[in-house]
Each structure stands twice: as C-alpha cells, then as structure tokens.
C-alpha cells in the first residue's frame, strides 16, 4: 500500500509526545492492530467521497505512524488529511482487529495542536472557541444572548436577503447556526426534580454547554420522561462543558481541566447513573480515563464515573418504561448518531424505546449508521464536505417516506433539520426522548 502525502509546502516539524499522558498515550500495539485489510474503506465517508487512500482510516493510520517515526513531516499535507476525518468511528465498528481509531486520530490532532503552526486566523479562532468560550458558561450565555438578538430582531433575515453572507463565504455556515432558546437551561442548574410515584432511581443530568442555550426544550423533555418513569433527576452544580469538541480538535489540556471539574461535580454525591442526551458528549465522558495516567487519582475517579455514565436511551431501555404512553399514529425512521452506535456501541436501545410507543411504525433507513456530516464542528470547518455527506443521508431518509426522523444527538438534530430544509423533504426531526415525551399521557 502506498500513501501519497507529499506537498510542496510541507515542512519538517520535530515530533514529540502526543497530548495523551503516561501509559494512556497510544502505543505501537495500538497502531499495529491495523492489518490494512481494507474492510473499513466502504464505511468511511471521506474515502467513499474521494476514493483516496490518504483519506481512509488505514491511510491515516499509516501517515500517523510515519510521523511518529519521523519519516513523514508534520506538515500541510498530513494536517489536511487528519483534519478531513470526521472522527465518526464507523471504521471501529467495521474493524475485525479492534483498532481504536478514534483514540489514534485524536492523539494525532493533539500532536498537531502542540507542534504545527496553523495560520493566524485559524489559531485565533481555535483559541477563542476552545479555550476562551466553551469552558465558561457565562461567556456562552453572553454570546447566545447576542445571537438571540441577531436571530429575532430581523438582522438575520436582512443578512440572508442582502447576499452579504454569501459574499463573505458564510452563507452555508450561517444556515447551520442553532436557533437560540428564549430561556436558557443554566437557570435549572442545582435543581432537583422529584420522581413521579415510587422512586426507582436517582440520576444526575449532564447539561453540556451549547445545549443549555439551544436545546433547553430537549433537556426539559428528558427530565419529564425520566421523572415519569420513576427517576429523581438532579442537575448538579459545578458541571461544565464535557470537552468533546476540544477533544476532537486535539486541545487535550483543556479537556483534562474540564474532566477534573466534572468528575468532582458528579462524584460528590451518590447517583445510580449520570445521564446525557447527547451522544457526542456521552462518548467523551465515558472515555475520561484515557486522559489520565493509569493508577493516578484522576484515572481512578474517571473509572468510577464511567461505571455510572449512561446515554438516556441506554438507561431507559435498561430501566424499562413504566409511564403510560398514548398511541401516536406515526411512521418514523431512525438515524444512528455516530458516537452512540460506533463510539458507545449502543444500537438497539433507541429502537426498543421507539417501538415501545403504541402506534409508532419504525421504518429503517438504508445506511442509518452512516454519518450525517455534523461531526462536532466539522460542518463549520469542512462545510462543503459536510453538506455532500448530508445530501446522501437525506436521500436515504426521504426514501423511507417517514414524516419524522428520530436521532439521539443535538448535533445530528441541527444537521438533519438543516438537511430537511435544504433538500425540501418536509420531515420533522426529533430526539428519541422528545418522541417519548410527546407520547406521555398528560393528566
């Protein structure tokens, strides 16, 4: 196998240790599991788009190894191929050798973050987003308030109609901007919501960062479904962003700092489970132990935390639904969120919950576990590619003739809602718990 990665602008950059610490840094054995069989190729969105070995999982692994060995420069070409990866981890599901591809590509991105001199504007944007915004709830709330004014004052309509956004090259990115909530979920931090009837479990809700200004309704639906099924729900003080977006970008020092805060916030009380309704967050939260050296106090905390961490669909399917549900005469299709099905290996739980709703007909879509193109902030950094991948997803969604697409991650919700508009499918897009909430019998 030959991987062509040459670029006239490539410059050799000294390669030191990746952002992962101690024994948890990828080892030779982690790379050696890849036997270059090629079974991952047809599961990789970027390989399917371009047919380039360098943009396939095994091709990227080969490049990472060469950089680690000092035989390939950590330069423009290498960075481009790593940046183009969605980190959807579909290759992990397809791999017969158990290659932990997500771990490898995120370690490579940590090297790039530490040792590659990105252009000034790119460095500035990454500094602002990952280090100066996402770890700070008050700053997120302030920015969301400004966006709320933009969206509701008429400025958004004027900007779109004027052609200014297209002139600036921002039109595609701007239409993927999440609608900002009227009321933010930050006000619910610290609250406890009692179980309806006999308490079956006491759980903590992970509220996230952007979700608190764009998906408050999803959090509220999650709380209603959990309490209706006998769960006392606590929204703990002190929790911050999970760090998923920074993790995917290789900004590992920020992720480590956020992890320490979240571990303390969620382990200070005894909960039967820690619940998230965001598949991307859940995947990162369940892998916090990879951030710390084996045997360290933080590693032990992360292992204890992982034992309690559950996606909301996973938890409800294990606990069992007891709340009365009214029939919904509705055909739906389900889109697997990558970091739920490939990252967390949760495939059947969401489907079991959907099928539990009387009157709902679940029609499977072709390639349901193929990425929708959201992939954290991929739809912002690689917008054109993201929209190409989305077009394929919407073709399969339309073919089901289901008026509702159900999924399990806020990023997928935004992407699919944009796709329904762009491709005029007329489909509504809901989270699994929003569908369950709609079916709850209201007294």
C-alpha positions, 0 to 999 in steps of 0.5 A: 500500500502506498500513501501519497502525502507529499506537498510542496509546502510541507515542512519538517516539524520535530515530533514529540509526545502526543497530548495523551499522558503516561501509559494512556498515550497510544502505543505501537500495539495500538497502531499495529492492530491495523492489518490494512485489510481494507474492510473499513474503506466502504464505511468511511465517508471521506474515502467513499467521497474521494476514493483516496487512500490518504483519506481512509482510516488505514491511510491515516493510520499509516501517515500517523505512524510515519510521523511518529517515526519521523519519516513523514513531516508534520506538515500541510499535507498530513494536517489536511488529511487528519483534519478531513476525518470526521472522527465518526468511528464507523471504521471501529465498528467495521474493524475485525482487529479492534483498532481504536481509531478514534483514540489514534486520530485524536492523539494525532490532532493533539500532536498537531495542536502542540507542534504545527503552526496553523495560520493566524486566523485559524489559531485565533479562532481555535483559541477563542472557541476552545479555550476562551468560550466553551469552558465558561458558561457565562461567556456562552450565555453572553454570546447566545444572548447576542445571537438571540438578538441577531436571530429575532430582531430581523438582522438575520433575515436582512443578512440572508436577503442582502447576499452579504453572507454569501459574499463573505463565504458564510452563507452555508455556515450561517444556515447551520447556526442553532436557533437560540432558546428564549430561556436558557437551561443554566437557570435549572442548574442545582435543581432537583426534580422529584420522581413521579410515584415510587422512586426507582432511581436517582440520576444526575443530568449532564447539561453540556454547554451549547445545549443549555442555550439551544436545546433547553426544550430537549433537556426539559423533555428528558427530565419529564420522561425520566421523572415519569418513569420513576427517576429523581433527576438532579442537575448538579452544580459545578458541571461544565462543558464535557470537552468533546469538541476540544477533544476532537480538535486535539486541545487535550489540556483543556479537556483534562481541566474540564474532566477534573471539574466534572468528575468532582461535580458528579462524584460528590454525591451518590447517583445510580447513573449520570445521564446525557442526551447527547451522544457526542458528549456521552462518548467523551465522558465515558472515555475520561480515563484515557486522559489520565495516567493509569493508577493516578487519582484522576484515572481512578475517579474517571473509572468510577464515573464511567461505571455510572455514565449512561446515554438516556436511551441506554438507561431507559431501555435498561430501566424499562418504561413504566409511564403510560404512553398514548398511541401516536399514529406515526411512521418514523425512521431512525438515524444512528448518531455516530458516537452512540452506535460506533463510539458507545456501541449502543444500537438497539436501545433507541429502537426498543424505546421507539417501538415501545410507543403504541402506534409508532411504525419504525421504518429503517433507513438504508445506511442509518449508521452512516454519518450525517456530516455534523461531526462536532464542528466539522460542518463549520470547518469542512462545510462543503464536505459536510453538506455532500455527506448530508445530501446522501443521508437525506436521500436515504431518509426521504426514501423511507417516506417517514414524516419524522426522523428520530436521532439521539444527538443535538448535533445530528438534530441541527444537521438533519433539520438543516438537511430537511430544509435544504433538500425540501423533504418536509420531515420533522426531526426529533430526539428519541426522548422528545418522541417519548415525551410527546407520547406521555399521557398528560393528566 
